[in-house]
Amino acid sequence: MRKAQQIHFKRNANLENKKHRNAIRRATKKYGCYKSGQNKFLGDYTPIRAPQSVSIYATNKQNTERFSQTIDFINEITKNLAKAPILIDFSETKHITAAAMVTLYASVDSQMDQKAYDIRIRWSRVSYGVNKMLKRSGFYSLVRKKKVAEVNNFTSLQHLPVMSGIGNEYVDDIIDHIASKYRGELDFETEHLYGDAVTETVNNVGRHAYPNNTSTERKWWILCEVILNQLYLAIYDIGIGIPNTVVKHKWYPRTVQKMYPKQYNEALNTPVNESKFIPLLRLPDHDLINLSMLGDVSATRLDKHGQGSKSIKALVNETEEGKLWIFSSKGLLIYESNSKPVNLVALPKTIPGTLIQWNIKLS
């Protein structure tokens, strides 16, 4: 009995000594909150803190501040991606919007082939919804370099992760996913209507984003959510942007002459050589986005610009709280319905490429 007690005391003493040594060793170490199988020491990682609200909706002063914080946050990630391992800290983040999520995802994913990177995530301590969005969107799998399993049946998925494609890739699968969320079956006419809206959104990428790229290089990222009876869809590309496309069209000068005569006459009467006329005629980015949406505004068809938004605008008009958002460069256009004026916003910072988001009624 006495020998057993001695062995027990000896084991306890060894355990206490081990705990004491570990406490001393750990006192100088820095820890991350993220665990994956075993503790990760993240002292060598460059921390990049996410804002409390990761959002790019800029409709008032408060939202504009959030927009600037979000763009700075995403730019900081892409700037440091190849320099050193980074820790994206969402610990104080309370909210992430779908539009910001697809922009963040694309900014990292677009550099995967060119740069070696090492990213860790620190999960939110204040919002379960933020952590759910990071996982459900596929962003967690992306930064951990875990390939998402190939999906053969999109109708079986409760939620689609952010998907990337080229041309009309996955368009039919996305439409099938939308149809599967209906309470009942879609009739042919309704499915065709939604199919047109999704297809036109994707086709807009090829129309304005990558004029100098081949069809195999015109990549887009899409996030699709069905919430109650509304469909929310956001598609993003990192192309040259709508404003830079609009000013290069042959119809641009005569369209400005008709729609913005004051600016046209000011540029025309400025004593410069002819080659500098178009740069002087450049309107703010939000006005250029608006021109791309107007369609036929002169005697000619103006190369059918703006016609790709027809189906989307028709569906938005039928939705009581439907909206179409178009972000590009430093401009934002918000379209709600024919009965309301288009809201044009000058953004304080640049969004590379173009983000188009809309929500429409599913029933």
Contacts in CASP RR format, 6 or more apart in sequence:
PFRMAT RR
TARGET T0000
AUTHOR 0000-0000-0000
METHOD contacts of the structure
MODEL  1
MRKAQQIHFKRNANLENKKHRNAIRRATKKYGCYKSGQNKFLGDYTPIRA
PQSVSIYATNKQNTERFSQTIDFINEITKNLAKAPILIDFSETKHITAAA
MVTLYASVDSQMDQKAYDIRIRWSRVSYGVNKMLKRSGFYSLVRKKKVAE
VNNFTSLQHLPVMSGIGNEYVDDIIDHIASKYRGELDFETEHLYGDAVTE
TVNNVGRHAYPNNTSTERKWWILCEVILNQLYLAIYDIGIGIPNTVVKHK
WYPRTVQKMYPKQYNEALNTPVNESKFIPLLRLPDHDLINLSMLGDVSAT
RLDKHGQGSKSIKALVNETEEGKLWIFSSKGLLIYESNSKPVNLVALPKT
IPGTLIQWNIKLS
29 41 0 8 1.000
29 43 0 8 1.000
30 41 0 8 1.000
30 42 0 8 1.000
30 43 0 8 1.000
31 39 0 8 1.000
31 40 0 8 1.000
31 41 0 8 1.000
31 42 0 8 1.000
32 40 0 8 1.000
32 41 0 8 1.000
32 42 0 8 1.000
32 87 0 8 1.000
32 120 0 8 1.000
32 122 0 8 1.000
33 91 0 8 1.000
33 122 0 8 1.000
33 123 0 8 1.000
33 125 0 8 1.000
34 40 0 8 1.000
34 42 0 8 1.000
34 120 0 8 1.000
34 121 0 8 1.000
34 122 0 8 1.000
34 123 0 8 1.000
36 144 0 8 1.000
40 120 0 8 1.000
42 87 0 8 1.000
42 120 0 8 1.000
44 84 0 8 1.000
44 85 0 8 1.000
45 84 0 8 1.000
45 85 0 8 1.000
45 86 0 8 1.000
45 87 0 8 1.000
45 118 0 8 1.000
45 120 0 8 1.000
46 80 0 8 1.000
46 83 0 8 1.000
46 84 0 8 1.000
46 85 0 8 1.000
46 86 0 8 1.000
46 87 0 8 1.000
47 86 0 8 1.000
47 87 0 8 1.000
47 89 0 8 1.000
48 73 0 8 1.000
48 76 0 8 1.000
48 77 0 8 1.000
48 80 0 8 1.000
48 86 0 8 1.000
48 87 0 8 1.000
48 88 0 8 1.000
48 89 0 8 1.000
49 73 0 8 1.000
49 89 0 8 1.000
49 91 0 8 1.000
49 92 0 8 1.000
50 73 0 8 1.000
50 88 0 8 1.000
50 89 0 8 1.000
50 90 0 8 1.000
50 92 0 8 1.000
50 93 0 8 1.000
51 66 0 8 1.000
51 69 0 8 1.000
51 70 0 8 1.000
51 73 0 8 1.000
51 93 0 8 1.000
52 92 0 8 1.000
52 93 0 8 1.000
52 94 0 8 1.000
52 95 0 8 1.000
53 66 0 8 1.000
53 69 0 8 1.000
53 70 0 8 1.000
53 93 0 8 1.000
53 94 0 8 1.000
53 95 0 8 1.000
54 70 0 8 1.000
54 73 0 8 1.000
54 93 0 8 1.000
54 95 0 8 1.000
54 96 0 8 1.000
54 97 0 8 1.000
54 100 0 8 1.000
54 101 0 8 1.000
54 104 0 8 1.000
55 63 0 8 1.000
55 66 0 8 1.000
55 67 0 8 1.000
55 70 0 8 1.000
55 95 0 8 1.000
55 96 0 8 1.000
55 97 0 8 1.000
55 99 0 8 1.000
55 100 0 8 1.000
56 66 0 8 1.000
56 67 0 8 1.000
56 70 0 8 1.000
56 71 0 8 1.000
56 97 0 8 1.000
56 99 0 8 1.000
56 100 0 8 1.000
56 103 0 8 1.000
56 327 0 8 1.000
56 351 0 8 1.000
56 355 0 8 1.000
57 63 0 8 1.000
57 66 0 8 1.000
57 67 0 8 1.000
57 97 0 8 1.000
57 99 0 8 1.000
57 325 0 8 1.000
58 64 0 8 1.000
58 66 0 8 1.000
58 67 0 8 1.000
58 332 0 8 1.000
58 345 0 8 1.000
58 347 0 8 1.000
58 348 0 8 1.000
59 334 0 8 1.000
59 343 0 8 1.000
59 345 0 8 1.000
64 347 0 8 1.000
64 348 0 8 1.000
67 347 0 8 1.000
67 348 0 8 1.000
67 349 0 8 1.000
68 348 0 8 1.000
68 349 0 8 1.000
70 100 0 8 1.000
71 349 0 8 1.000
71 350 0 8 1.000
71 351 0 8 1.000
72 349 0 8 1.000
74 103 0 8 1.000
74 104 0 8 1.000
74 107 0 8 1.000
77 86 0 8 1.000
77 88 0 8 1.000
77 104 0 8 1.000
77 107 0 8 1.000
77 108 0 8 1.000
78 107 0 8 1.000
78 108 0 8 1.000
78 111 0 8 1.000
80 86 0 8 1.000
81 108 0 8 1.000
81 111 0 8 1.000
81 115 0 8 1.000
81 117 0 8 1.000
81 119 0 8 1.000
82 111 0 8 1.000
82 115 0 8 1.000
82 116 0 8 1.000
82 117 0 8 1.000
85 117 0 8 1.000
85 118 0 8 1.000
85 119 0 8 1.000
85 120 0 8 1.000
86 117 0 8 1.000
86 118 0 8 1.000
86 119 0 8 1.000
86 120 0 8 1.000
87 119 0 8 1.000
87 120 0 8 1.000
87 121 0 8 1.000
87 122 0 8 1.000
88 119 0 8 1.000
88 120 0 8 1.000
88 121 0 8 1.000
88 122 0 8 1.000
88 143 0 8 1.000
89 122 0 8 1.000
90 121 0 8 1.000
90 122 0 8 1.000
90 123 0 8 1.000
90 124 0 8 1.000
90 130 0 8 1.000
90 131 0 8 1.000
90 134 0 8 1.000
91 122 0 8 1.000
91 123 0 8 1.000
91 124 0 8 1.000
91 125 0 8 1.000
91 126 0 8 1.000
92 124 0 8 1.000
92 125 0 8 1.000
92 126 0 8 1.000
93 124 0 8 1.000
93 126 0 8 1.000
93 127 0 8 1.000
93 130 0 8 1.000
94 124 0 8 1.000
94 126 0 8 1.000
94 127 0 8 1.000
94 130 0 8 1.000
95 127 0 8 1.000
95 130 0 8 1.000
96 130 0 8 1.000
96 133 0 8 1.000
96 134 0 8 1.000
98 223 0 8 1.000
98 225 0 8 1.000
98 232 0 8 1.000
98 234 0 8 1.000
98 357 0 8 1.000
99 234 0 8 1.000
99 325 0 8 1.000
99 327 0 8 1.000
99 355 0 8 1.000
99 357 0 8 1.000
101 133 0 8 1.000
101 137 0 8 1.000
101 139 0 8 1.000
101 162 0 8 1.000
101 223 0 8 1.000
102 137 0 8 1.000
102 162 0 8 1.000
102 221 0 8 1.000
102 222 0 8 1.000
102 223 0 8 1.000
102 234 0 8 1.000
102 235 0 8 1.000
102 236 0 8 1.000
102 355 0 8 1.000
103 236 0 8 1.000
103 351 0 8 1.000
103 355 0 8 1.000
104 139 0 8 1.000
105 137 0 8 1.000
105 138 0 8 1.000
105 139 0 8 1.000
105 142 0 8 1.000
105 162 0 8 1.000
105 221 0 8 1.000
105 223 0 8 1.000
106 162 0 8 1.000
106 164 0 8 1.000
106 221 0 8 1.000
106 236 0 8 1.000
106 237 0 8 1.000
106 238 0 8 1.000
107 238 0 8 1.000
108 117 0 8 1.000
108 119 0 8 1.000
108 139 0 8 1.000
108 142 0 8 1.000
108 143 0 8 1.000
109 142 0 8 1.000
109 164 0 8 1.000
109 221 0 8 1.000
110 219 0 8 1.000
110 238 0 8 1.000
111 117 0 8 1.000
112 142 0 8 1.000
119 143 0 8 1.000
119 144 0 8 1.000
120 143 0 8 1.000
121 134 0 8 1.000
121 140 0 8 1.000
121 143 0 8 1.000
123 130 0 8 1.000
123 131 0 8 1.000
123 134 0 8 1.000
124 130 0 8 1.000
124 131 0 8 1.000
133 139 0 8 1.000
134 140 0 8 1.000
135 141 0 8 1.000
136 159 0 8 1.000
136 161 0 8 1.000
137 161 0 8 1.000
137 162 0 8 1.000
137 223 0 8 1.000
138 148 0 8 1.000
138 161 0 8 1.000
138 162 0 8 1.000
139 162 0 8 1.000
141 147 0 8 1.000
141 148 0 8 1.000
141 161 0 8 1.000
148 161 0 8 1.000
151 157 0 8 1.000
151 173 0 8 1.000
154 160 0 8 1.000
154 173 0 8 1.000
154 174 0 8 1.000
154 176 0 8 1.000
154 177 0 8 1.000
154 180 0 8 1.000
155 176 0 8 1.000
155 177 0 8 1.000
155 179 0 8 1.000
155 180 0 8 1.000
156 180 0 8 1.000
157 177 0 8 1.000
159 225 0 8 1.000
160 174 0 8 1.000
160 177 0 8 1.000
160 223 0 8 1.000
160 224 0 8 1.000
160 225 0 8 1.000
162 221 0 8 1.000
162 222 0 8 1.000
162 223 0 8 1.000
163 170 0 8 1.000
163 174 0 8 1.000
163 221 0 8 1.000
163 222 0 8 1.000
163 223 0 8 1.000
163 224 0 8 1.000
164 219 0 8 1.000
164 220 0 8 1.000
164 221 0 8 1.000
164 222 0 8 1.000
165 219 0 8 1.000
165 220 0 8 1.000
165 221 0 8 1.000
165 222 0 8 1.000
166 215 0 8 1.000
166 216 0 8 1.000
166 217 0 8 1.000
166 218 0 8 1.000
166 219 0 8 1.000
166 220 0 8 1.000
167 202 0 8 1.000
167 203 0 8 1.000
167 205 0 8 1.000
167 206 0 8 1.000
167 215 0 8 1.000
167 218 0 8 1.000
167 220 0 8 1.000
168 199 0 8 1.000
168 202 0 8 1.000
168 203 0 8 1.000
170 222 0 8 1.000
171 195 0 8 1.000
171 198 0 8 1.000
171 199 0 8 1.000
171 202 0 8 1.000
174 198 0 8 1.000
174 222 0 8 1.000
174 224 0 8 1.000
175 191 0 8 1.000
175 194 0 8 1.000
175 195 0 8 1.000
175 198 0 8 1.000
177 224 0 8 1.000
178 194 0 8 1.000
178 198 0 8 1.000
178 224 0 8 1.000
178 226 0 8 1.000
178 231 0 8 1.000
178 362 0 8 1.000
179 185 0 8 1.000
179 186 0 8 1.000
179 191 0 8 1.000
179 194 0 8 1.000
181 226 0 8 1.000
181 231 0 8 1.000
181 362 0 8 1.000
182 362 0 8 1.000
182 363 0 8 1.000
183 363 0 8 1.000
186 194 0 8 1.000
193 311 0 8 1.000
193 314 0 8 1.000
193 315 0 8 1.000
194 231 0 8 1.000
194 315 0 8 1.000
194 360 0 8 1.000
195 311 0 8 1.000
196 311 0 8 1.000
197 311 0 8 1.000
197 312 0 8 1.000
197 315 0 8 1.000
197 358 0 8 1.000
197 360 0 8 1.000
198 233 0 8 1.000
200 308 0 8 1.000
200 309 0 8 1.000
200 310 0 8 1.000
200 311 0 8 1.000
200 312 0 8 1.000
201 233 0 8 1.000
201 235 0 8 1.000
201 312 0 8 1.000
201 356 0 8 1.000
201 358 0 8 1.000
202 220 0 8 1.000
202 222 0 8 1.000
202 235 0 8 1.000
203 308 0 8 1.000
204 235 0 8 1.000
204 308 0 8 1.000
204 309 0 8 1.000
204 354 0 8 1.000
204 356 0 8 1.000
205 218 0 8 1.000
205 220 0 8 1.000
205 235 0 8 1.000
205 237 0 8 1.000
205 354 0 8 1.000
206 218 0 8 1.000
207 245 0 8 1.000
207 308 0 8 1.000
208 240 0 8 1.000
208 241 0 8 1.000
208 242 0 8 1.000
208 245 0 8 1.000
208 292 0 8 1.000
208 354 0 8 1.000
209 218 0 8 1.000
209 220 0 8 1.000
209 237 0 8 1.000
209 238 0 8 1.000
209 239 0 8 1.000
209 240 0 8 1.000
209 241 0 8 1.000
209 245 0 8 1.000
209 353 0 8 1.000
209 354 0 8 1.000
210 217 0 8 1.000
210 218 0 8 1.000
210 237 0 8 1.000
210 239 0 8 1.000
210 240 0 8 1.000
211 240 0 8 1.000
211 245 0 8 1.000
211 248 0 8 1.000
218 237 0 8 1.000
219 237 0 8 1.000
219 238 0 8 1.000
220 235 0 8 1.000
220 236 0 8 1.000
220 237 0 8 1.000
221 235 0 8 1.000
221 236 0 8 1.000
221 237 0 8 1.000
222 233 0 8 1.000
222 234 0 8 1.000
222 235 0 8 1.000
222 236 0 8 1.000
223 233 0 8 1.000
223 234 0 8 1.000
223 235 0 8 1.000
224 231 0 8 1.000
224 232 0 8 1.000
224 233 0 8 1.000
225 231 0 8 1.000
225 232 0 8 1.000
225 233 0 8 1.000
226 232 0 8 1.000
226 362 0 8 1.000
229 361 0 8 1.000
229 362 0 8 1.000
229 363 0 8 1.000
230 319 0 8 1.000
230 321 0 8 1.000
230 322 0 8 1.000
230 359 0 8 1.000
230 360 0 8 1.000
230 361 0 8 1.000
230 362 0 8 1.000
231 359 0 8 1.000
231 360 0 8 1.000
231 361 0 8 1.000
231 362 0 8 1.000
232 357 0 8 1.000
232 358 0 8 1.000
232 359 0 8 1.000
233 357 0 8 1.000
233 358 0 8 1.000
233 359 0 8 1.000
234 355 0 8 1.000
234 356 0 8 1.000
234 357 0 8 1.000
235 355 0 8 1.000
235 356 0 8 1.000
235 357 0 8 1.000
236 353 0 8 1.000
236 354 0 8 1.000
236 355 0 8 1.000
236 356 0 8 1.000
237 353 0 8 1.000
237 354 0 8 1.000
238 352 0 8 1.000
238 353 0 8 1.000
239 352 0 8 1.000
239 353 0 8 1.000
239 354 0 8 1.000
240 353 0 8 1.000
241 328 0 8 1.000
241 329 0 8 1.000
241 353 0 8 1.000
241 354 0 8 1.000
242 288 0 8 1.000
242 289 0 8 1.000
242 292 0 8 1.000
242 326 0 8 1.000
242 328 0 8 1.000
242 329 0 8 1.000
242 354 0 8 1.000
243 285 0 8 1.000
243 288 0 8 1.000
243 289 0 8 1.000
243 328 0 8 1.000
243 329 0 8 1.000
243 331 0 8 1.000
244 329 0 8 1.000
245 292 0 8 1.000
246 252 0 8 1.000
246 288 0 8 1.000
246 289 0 8 1.000
246 291 0 8 1.000
246 292 0 8 1.000
246 305 0 8 1.000
247 278 0 8 1.000
247 281 0 8 1.000
247 282 0 8 1.000
247 288 0 8 1.000
249 302 0 8 1.000
249 303 0 8 1.000
249 305 0 8 1.000
250 303 0 8 1.000
251 298 0 8 1.000
251 300 0 8 1.000
251 302 0 8 1.000
251 303 0 8 1.000
251 305 0 8 1.000
252 278 0 8 1.000
252 281 0 8 1.000
252 291 0 8 1.000
253 264 0 8 1.000
253 277 0 8 1.000
253 278 0 8 1.000
253 281 0 8 1.000
254 298 0 8 1.000
255 291 0 8 1.000
255 294 0 8 1.000
255 297 0 8 1.000
255 298 0 8 1.000
255 302 0 8 1.000
256 263 0 8 1.000
256 264 0 8 1.000
256 281 0 8 1.000
256 283 0 8 1.000
256 291 0 8 1.000
257 264 0 8 1.000
258 297 0 8 1.000
258 298 0 8 1.000
259 291 0 8 1.000
259 294 0 8 1.000
259 297 0 8 1.000
260 283 0 8 1.000
260 287 0 8 1.000
263 281 0 8 1.000
263 283 0 8 1.000
264 281 0 8 1.000
266 280 0 8 1.000
267 277 0 8 1.000
267 280 0 8 1.000
267 281 0 8 1.000
268 277 0 8 1.000
270 280 0 8 1.000
272 280 0 8 1.000
282 288 0 8 1.000
283 291 0 8 1.000
284 330 0 8 1.000
284 331 0 8 1.000
284 346 0 8 1.000
285 328 0 8 1.000
285 329 0 8 1.000
285 330 0 8 1.000
285 331 0 8 1.000
285 346 0 8 1.000
285 347 0 8 1.000
286 330 0 8 1.000
286 331 0 8 1.000
286 332 0 8 1.000
286 333 0 8 1.000
286 344 0 8 1.000
286 345 0 8 1.000
286 346 0 8 1.000
286 347 0 8 1.000
287 344 0 8 1.000
288 331 0 8 1.000
289 326 0 8 1.000
289 328 0 8 1.000
289 331 0 8 1.000
289 332 0 8 1.000
289 333 0 8 1.000
289 344 0 8 1.000
290 333 0 8 1.000
290 342 0 8 1.000
290 344 0 8 1.000
291 297 0 8 1.000
291 305 0 8 1.000
292 305 0 8 1.000
292 306 0 8 1.000
293 306 0 8 1.000
293 309 0 8 1.000
293 326 0 8 1.000
293 333 0 8 1.000
293 335 0 8 1.000
293 342 0 8 1.000
294 305 0 8 1.000
294 306 0 8 1.000
295 302 0 8 1.000
295 304 0 8 1.000
295 305 0 8 1.000
295 306 0 8 1.000
295 307 0 8 1.000
296 302 0 8 1.000
309 324 0 8 1.000
312 324 0 8 1.000
312 358 0 8 1.000
312 360 0 8 1.000
313 324 0 8 1.000
313 335 0 8 1.000
315 358 0 8 1.000
315 360 0 8 1.000
315 361 0 8 1.000
316 322 0 8 1.000
316 323 0 8 1.000
316 324 0 8 1.000
316 335 0 8 1.000
316 336 0 8 1.000
316 337 0 8 1.000
316 358 0 8 1.000
316 360 0 8 1.000
317 337 0 8 1.000
317 338 0 8 1.000
318 360 0 8 1.000
318 361 0 8 1.000
319 359 0 8 1.000
319 360 0 8 1.000
319 361 0 8 1.000
320 361 0 8 1.000
321 359 0 8 1.000
322 336 0 8 1.000
322 337 0 8 1.000
322 358 0 8 1.000
322 359 0 8 1.000
322 360 0 8 1.000
322 361 0 8 1.000
323 334 0 8 1.000
323 335 0 8 1.000
323 336 0 8 1.000
323 357 0 8 1.000
323 358 0 8 1.000
323 359 0 8 1.000
324 333 0 8 1.000
324 334 0 8 1.000
324 335 0 8 1.000
324 336 0 8 1.000
324 356 0 8 1.000
324 357 0 8 1.000
324 358 0 8 1.000
325 332 0 8 1.000
325 333 0 8 1.000
325 334 0 8 1.000
325 355 0 8 1.000
325 356 0 8 1.000
325 357 0 8 1.000
325 358 0 8 1.000
326 332 0 8 1.000
326 333 0 8 1.000
326 335 0 8 1.000
326 354 0 8 1.000
326 355 0 8 1.000
326 356 0 8 1.000
327 347 0 8 1.000
327 351 0 8 1.000
327 354 0 8 1.000
327 355 0 8 1.000
327 356 0 8 1.000
328 351 0 8 1.000
328 353 0 8 1.000
328 354 0 8 1.000
328 355 0 8 1.000
329 347 0 8 1.000
329 350 0 8 1.000
329 351 0 8 1.000
329 353 0 8 1.000
330 346 0 8 1.000
330 347 0 8 1.000
330 348 0 8 1.000
330 349 0 8 1.000
330 350 0 8 1.000
330 351 0 8 1.000
331 344 0 8 1.000
331 345 0 8 1.000
331 346 0 8 1.000
331 347 0 8 1.000
331 351 0 8 1.000
332 344 0 8 1.000
332 345 0 8 1.000
332 346 0 8 1.000
332 347 0 8 1.000
333 342 0 8 1.000
333 343 0 8 1.000
333 344 0 8 1.000
333 345 0 8 1.000
334 342 0 8 1.000
334 343 0 8 1.000
334 344 0 8 1.000
334 345 0 8 1.000
335 342 0 8 1.000
335 343 0 8 1.000
336 343 0 8 1.000
END
